[in-house]
Amino acid sequence: MRTPVAKPFDGPSTRSVLESACERAGLDPAGAQLLRLGQNAIYRLPRTAVVVRIARVGHWHDAVKEVGVAEWFARSGIPAARSWPVPQPLDVDGHPVTFWRFIDGRRGSSDDVRALGKVLRRIHALPRPDGEFLPDTEDILGRVEARIASADIPASDRAFLLGRLRDLREAIPALDFPLSPCVTHGDAHVQNLMMTDAGAVVIDFERAGWGQPEWDVAVTATEFVSAQFWTREQYQAFVGTYEFDVTDWSEFAVIRQTQELKMTTWLMQNLHVSRAVRDEYQVRMETIRTGRPGSPWRPF
């Protein structure tokens, strides 16, 4: 693939990518609705039951993996997003673009933590698949440094975050994990569920891999301890369903700090979008700097 020219990742730039991709895939982009803009831009095509996922430049292999994982989950009976039957991913100006069957349901919410625990147990129980589409999880912090480098933040924040990143990269290899390696989702939060009449459907597999399940369950644990997204009763419902509480692990602090850093630097990519995002960034930085929960975090 040719080396792409760096562009802003926003509504106008991703819409032009969407139109080019749809033309190549034989789909109609008229009236496309932007559902979400974060690590990816997610569009719904109203004239067909299709969702288009546009990744940021540089994540081609993740997109290839995501399609492979979706096809394997379908064969394995996991209730998961299904890819649309076109050759994919497509490379549009360096952006990997994938196409998915629209799921008629709602995004997961605070009422669905039990469903998340149940889905994770099923995913973590899968045998390792044949083939090369599910790699070992090599660097849990692989996207963080680039996010820090490109963010429009004060120099003092950048220095602090890079220091935290360096400390965590030193601490993670020394962790003594209590659980065995398994298939992992890689971004296992409740909003990566779609709730349908038939039950929960899991989405977003670009960070899937073979690694430690503690990283998956630590997402909800960090949302409880640091972000305060959950009540104690809701978190205990998750723990009771999954049957393991990662906060009891003596080294939980390391993976909690890792998840805090990932969640905050993910948000940093969209500081230009609104004042609400910039304000939320300050709340999260206060938690990370002090090591104590302050104001509850707002999900985006």
Number of C-alpha atoms within 10 A of each C-alpha: 8 7 9 12 8 10 11 9 20 15 13 10 11 24 19 12 18 24 17 16 26 18 11 13 16 9 14 17 22 11 11 18 14 16 11 14 20 16 14 19 21 22 23 22 19 15 12 12 13 20 23 26 24 28 25 20 19 12 14 20 12 19 24 18 21 23 24 18 25 23 15 18 18 14 9 13 9 16 20 22 23 21 22 17 10 13 10 16 22 22 19 19 18 20 24 25 25 25 26 19 16 18 18 11 15 13 16 21 14 13 11 19 25 20 22 24 24 16 22 21 16 14 19 20 11 14 10 14 13 8 8 9 18 21 15 16 17 10 9 17 15 11 13 19 16 10 17 21 13 11 16 14 14 8 9 8 13 17 13 14 22 15 12 17 20 12 12 17 16 11 13 16 8 9 13 10 14 13 11 10 16 18 24 27 27 22 20 25 21 21 21 19 27 22 20 14 8 8 12 22 22 28 20 21 23 22 18 23 21 19 21 20 23 22 22 22 27 23 22 27 28 24 21 20 18 24 22 18 19 20 12 12 9 17 21 18 18 23 20 14 18 20 13 15 16 24 19 8 13 12 17 19 13 16 23 22 18 23 24 21 21 20 19 21 22 18 21 21 19 19 18 12 12 9 10 11 19 16 12 21 21 13 19 24 18 15 18 20 12 9 12 11 17 15 14 17 18 15 12 12
